[in-house]
Amino acid sequence: MSLDTPQSPSPSTDPSTHPRRGNRSGGRAARHAARAAKLSDDMRPIRPGMSGGTYKPLTEADVARIHDAALTALETIGLADAPPSGVTIMTEAGAVLGEDGRLRYPRALVEDMLAKACKDVTLVGREARHDLDLSGTRVHYGTAGAAVSMVDVAGNAFRDSTLQDLHDAARITDVLDNVHFLQRPMVARDILDNLEMDLNTIYACTAGTTKHIGTSFSDPSHVGDCLEMLYMIAGGEDAFRARPFMSNSNCFVVPPMKFATESCETMEACIRGGMPVLLLSAGMSGATAPSTTAGAIVQAVAECLAGVVYVNAMAPGHPAIFGTWPFGLDLRTGAMTVGSGEQALLTAGCAQMHGFYGLPGGAAGGASDSKMPDMQAGWEQMCSNVMAGLSGCNMVYEAAGMHASLLGFCHESLILGDDLIGQAQRCVRGIEVDDETLALDQMAEVCLGTPDKPAPGHYLGTDRTLSHMERDCVYPALGNRMSPKEWAENDRPVLVEGATARKEAILATRSGARFDAALDGALRARFNIHLPA
């Protein structure tokens, strides 16, 4: 339970109403202190990498038909616009270049490359405690996107995002228990030179968090300098290759069914440099992907399977995330939608396909079309975050902070998202059923009593209730559970104002991820770093 959450005595916690509780070791104050202390990982009710997969929107027959349709699309339609290097890599592996310039993929080739693909990817942090095991249906939540604006909750307005905003997002993410990784959530629009923007993005993120980071590069020619910076931060090229704490988020396709030439060249350079890659297909249902949910999933799967062939023909077993990211479209207006029930189904269906292939996968969940962290944002973010987790999506991107259909990012919403994702993770954990949790002995003790103790008639304050209190329940840090009377007595706290106060407290302290003076000096001597020292 967070110390930030006001707690008032109630009949269930007031020792005067339960005299026997005074006999317990340490008394009420000690128990409150124990609950306020940070739990060890094995005692926490939720933690990174819990297994989902209990929700399956697709039947086994549905999955098989989607797989077959994706293979047919690759064999008969294929993809256009691969760079010359990619054409060579894939045709030497068995892809067929048609007279129309499209690469087509025999089914046997796809199956061979799936067999070579890395199934047990771990995305590492600069600190090992942040490593993310993506095997099976283990679920992790984090940020993502390329928002161009910051949400100003105080002014109910938007402004251009800056490098400082990005650094602050990394610093906030670093201390949030339920936001497990940082993929660059916004663009530093105050840096006009694209190479300097890419380099400063790396610096701002790594100086803000030791969790795993994902980023994109503006041009293939930038990768060399960016890798040099990463190698310096890691302590050398070999050290980075052994523990690559940053991955390349790569939109290697331009739906429908075309390669993004420069992004493919970037991907090749990142693979050579030892970076894991996110193979990201982001079609928009009804515009750049079929309007049906099943059709959008088929196209995303086909495009990502082409990416699997590409990567493993070049470097068998290189760590790659199967990044099916189809989005929705409001067909009334043509506006992109990310906060709908349809989006939640798209993500859950994609996660089920990741599981079918046994590949580490990621999809978008938790973003909102709302412009501010309001009730609309809450229902939109919760819906897709819960469904993504229950479906066993390894990497749930956009899970916190993203608004305005990916155009705006909000620090306060990132903080509120920590609470929201905590509740989503509790849904992922599910219900444990064993002799202890069935609680028949508890029921007998409470209802019948024992020879030396009368039946209390309730479970409040029992040893079992207290021992499970922190292990089974997720308590919000900012979410308000006061009675109206307590709320009024505590000056009527407002949720967003609480998030702003926590943001200011986090940013008032120096980031634990900042570099030592020698490394920071070396980076500043080699690169034009825009953040102050």
Summary of the structure (lengths in Angstrom):
residues: 533
radius of gyration: 25.0
end to end distance: 35.5
largest distance: 89.2
contacts: 1845
relative contact order: 0.14
helix: 46%
strand: 14%
